[in-house]
Amino acid sequence: MKKTTLINPEIEAYAEKHSSWPNQRSESIVYDTTTDLAYADMLSGNQVTGLLRTLISVSGAKVVAEIGMFTGFATLAMLESLPENGKLYAIEMNSRYAEIALRNLEISPSFHKLELLFGSARERINELPNGLDLVFLDADKDYYPHYYDVVMEKLNPNGLIVLDNVFWHGGVLKADKDRKSTTIDALNARIQSDERVENVMLTVRDGISVVRKLP
Ligand SMILES: C[S@@+](CC[C@H](N)C(=O)[O-])C[C@H]1O[C@@H](n2cnc3c(N)ncnc32)[C@H](O)[C@@H]1O
């Protein structure tokens, strides 16, 4: 995935500077991701994790899920925002990424809230329990529509689905769309006409949709 440049980089840096900066452990995840993997383009970034933190805190979410844990950057933010009896189900299929995530997450006081479902989300998503309060969709764009449908059924009334990369680097605007841009554009349109939900699409980084299931 190429780094998103839709937002003016100076404005993005300004926004980061004026947002609560995460703790040392998240810095350590960024360090490990950039040194061990030599790239960090898949990290969701502070605007996204800041939004997730706020949504979890103000909604009182207790049971959340992340589809695509990568090296645990958003996972840590969400774990720390959950109450002590909260639970986060994280799905990841890449063992190298999961190893970096666990190395950093297991020293967090919130580690006990994590349950890793290792393997492909295409199967493991079915193991998520009912009663989810928030789901962060951030993997396997071809299957976003399927994941949206599966988690919608498992979501509590007023529960939230947060979808990352809904602009697909601007691909959704192109007349000649590639496969993933076509899939995401069609899902964006479907969400817009989904009578079960209220949604807001935010121009944060590569686009974030926050979808609330109506009671
Ligand atoms: C954009 S990254 C996730 C970033 C992460 N949420 C964060 O905040 O830093 C996408 C992740 O999804 C994983 N992934 C891709 N396809 C998957 C699948 N079918 N099942 C499980 N994980 C998948 C990739 O290995 C990668 O770690």
The ligand as an SDF file (V2000), in Angstrom:
LIG
                    3D

 27 29  0  0  0  0  0  0  0  0999 V2000
   -3.2930   -1.6850    6.8140 C   0  0  0  0  0  0  0  0  0  0  0  0
   -2.6520   -2.9820    7.7530 S   0  0  0  0  0  0  0  0  0  0  0  0
   -3.4380   -2.7600    9.3140 C   0  0  0  0  0  0  0  0  0  0  0  0
   -2.8890   -1.5980   10.0920 C   0  0  0  0  0  0  0  0  0  0  0  0
   -3.2620   -1.6040   11.5460 C   0  0  0  0  0  0  0  0  0  0  0  0
   -4.6920   -1.6680   11.7450 N   0  0  0  0  0  0  0  0  0  0  0  0
   -2.7150   -0.3820   12.2340 C   0  0  0  0  0  0  0  0  0  0  0  0
   -3.4930    0.4060   12.7570 O   0  0  0  0  0  0  0  0  0  0  0  0
   -1.5020   -0.1760   12.2440 O   0  0  0  0  0  0  0  0  0  0  0  0
   -3.4740   -4.4020    7.1290 C   0  0  0  0  0  0  0  0  0  0  0  0
   -3.1300   -5.6920    7.8580 C   0  0  0  0  0  0  0  0  0  0  0  0
   -4.0860   -6.6640    7.4920 O   0  0  0  0  0  0  0  0  0  0  0  0
   -3.4400   -7.9080    7.3290 C   0  0  0  0  0  0  0  0  0  0  0  0
   -4.2740   -8.7190    6.4320 N   0  0  0  0  0  0  0  0  0  0  0  0
   -4.4360   -8.5880    5.0900 C   0  0  0  0  0  0  0  0  0  0  0  0
   -5.3130   -9.4850    4.6320 N   0  0  0  0  0  0  0  0  0  0  0  0
   -5.7370  -10.1980    5.6990 C   0  0  0  0  0  0  0  0  0  0  0  0
   -6.6470  -11.2630    5.8810 C   0  0  0  0  0  0  0  0  0  0  0  0
   -7.3170  -11.8030    4.8520 N   0  0  0  0  0  0  0  0  0  0  0  0
   -6.8280  -11.7510    7.1200 N   0  0  0  0  0  0  0  0  0  0  0  0
   -6.1620  -11.2430    8.1790 C   0  0  0  0  0  0  0  0  0  0  0  0
   -5.2790  -10.2190    8.0810 N   0  0  0  0  0  0  0  0  0  0  0  0
   -5.0770   -9.7030    6.8520 C   0  0  0  0  0  0  0  0  0  0  0  0
   -2.0810   -7.5690    6.7900 C   0  0  0  0  0  0  0  0  0  0  0  0
   -1.1470   -8.6180    7.0710 O   0  0  0  0  0  0  0  0  0  0  0  0
   -1.7710   -6.2730    7.5250 C   0  0  0  0  0  0  0  0  0  0  0  0
   -1.0740   -6.5370    8.7100 O   0  0  0  0  0  0  0  0  0  0  0  0
  1  2  1  0
  2  3  1  0
  2 10  1  0
  3  4  1  0
  4  5  1  0
  5  6  1  0
  5  7  1  0
  7  8  2  0
  7  9  1  0
 10 11  1  0
 11 12  1  0
 11 26  1  0
 12 13  1  0
 13 14  1  0
 13 24  1  0
 14 15  1  0
 14 23  1  0
 15 16  2  0
 16 17  1  0
 17 18  1  0
 17 23  2  0
 18 19  1  0
 18 20  2  0
 20 21  1  0
 21 22  2  0
 22 23  1  0
 24 25  1  0
 24 26  1  0
 26 27  1  0
M  CHG  2   2   1   9  -1
M  END
$$$$
